[in-house]
Amino acid sequence: MKVILQETLEGVGHLGDLINVADGFARNYLLPRRKAVEADGRSIKAFEHAKRVAADKAKKETLEIQSYAKKVSAVELTIEAQVGKDDKMFGSVTTKDIAEGLAAQGVTVDRRKIQLEHPIKELGTVAVPIKMPRDVVATVKVHVVKKQEPEEPSAS
């Protein structure tokens, strides 16, 4: 009997596969548990239509995510860090700092999506990748600069 699988089954096939199985297996296991539907002309056309609709929706979603990634990539972030002697930083710049800086500029990003291998511990510019859904990656330039000390008024 020909059936269309409604979910991936180990050793049988993947979601959407049109497979030929034994009649008893289909009648006693696949069909009652709604793991497959019988493959007649109507169900094949319905499944192909659903597949096309899902592909169109995924394409549209990917385009939206890519446009958002371009918006995020256009942002350049400047983070001021306290430094000591020889421009040695106190502490480091973490994903939390980057997420807060992006939020201040109106870009919302989950800090767990920021792909920072290790915290930034030096002054300079670093390109930080941000993972988006559908395997889209945005890159934000983070400039770590020395925090300017407020100048004390001189006693004249």
N, C-alpha and C positions, 0 to 999 in steps of 0.2 A: 504494500500500500504506500502511496506517495503522500508525504506530509511536509508541512512547513513548520520548522521549529520556532517556538515562541520565546525560548531562552536557550542559553548555551548549556549543553549536557556533555559531561566528560565521557569521552569514548564514542559519542554518537554524532555530535556536530555542533555548529555554532548558531547563534540567533539568526534567523532568516534563511537558513539553509533549506533547500528543497531536497529531501532525501527519500530513499526507498527503504522501508523497514518491513519487518514481518507483520502480517495482519494482526496476530495476537498481541504483539508488543504495542502496536498502535492502539488497538481497542481496549486493552486491559491496563495500560500504563500511561502512554502519552496523552491520549485524548481525554480520559476522565480527570487527569491532574492538570489539564490545560497547559501542558508543556509543548503541545503541537496542535495544529489544525489540519484537517484533511485537505489535500491539495487538489481542489477542483478549479475550474476556470475563474470563478468568481473570487475565491480566496487568493489566488495568485495575483489577479489584477489589483485587488484591494491592498495586498501586501506591497506590491511594486509602487502603488500610488503613495502609500504611507512612507515608503523608503525615499521616494522623490521629495515629498514634503519635508521630511526630516533633513535631507541633504540641503535643500534650499534654506531651511531655517538655520542650519549649522553654518552655511556660507554667509548668511546675513549677520549672524552673531559674530563670526570671525572678523568680518569687515568692521563692525562696531568696536570690537576689542582692539583691532589694529589702529583705528582712528584715535581711540582713547590712549593707546600706547604712544602714538606720535605726540599727543598733547603732553603726556607725562615726560617723554624724552626731551621736549622743548624746555622743560624746567631746569634751571641751574640753581643749585642750592648752595648758600654760603653759611657755614657754621663757624662761629667764633669759639676758640678753645683757649683756656688759660695755659700759658706756657711759663716755664721757669728759665733758669740759666741755659744758655746755648740753644734756645728755642725748643726745649724738651717739654712735651705736653704733660699736663697733669691729667691722668685718666685717659679716656679714649672716646671716640665717636662711635656709637653703636646704632643698630637698626632702629631702636626706639627714637634716638635723636633725629635720624633721617626721616622717619615717619612723621614726627612732630613738625619738622621743618617743612615737609611737603604739605601737611595739613594747614600750616600757617599760610601757604601760598594757594590754598584752595584745591589741592589735589589729594584725594583720599586714597590711601594705599594701606593694606594690611601689612603690619611690620614683619609678619612671618613670611611674606612673599618677597621681601628684600633679600637678595642673594649676596650677602656680605660674608666672605670666607672667614675673616677675622676682623675684630674691631680696628678702626683706623687710629693709629697711634702717632702719626706724623703730620706735619703741616704739608699742604699741597693740594693738588687736584686728583680726585679718584673717580673713575667711571664705575657706577654701581648698577648692576643689572637687577631689574624687578620682574619677577615671573608673573605673567598674566594667564588667565585661562586660555585653553586651546593652543598651548605651546607658543604663545606670543611673549616676547621679551622686550621690555622697554629699558632704556639705559639713561640714568640720571647722572649728571656731573655734580659732584659734591666738592666744593672748595672749602678746605679747612684752613682758616686764617687765625692769626694771633689776635687775641682779645685786646682791644685798645684800653689802656688804663686811663681813667679820668685824670686830667692834668690838675694838679693841686695849685691853687692860687699862691703865688710867691708873696712872701711878707715884705713889702717895700716900704 
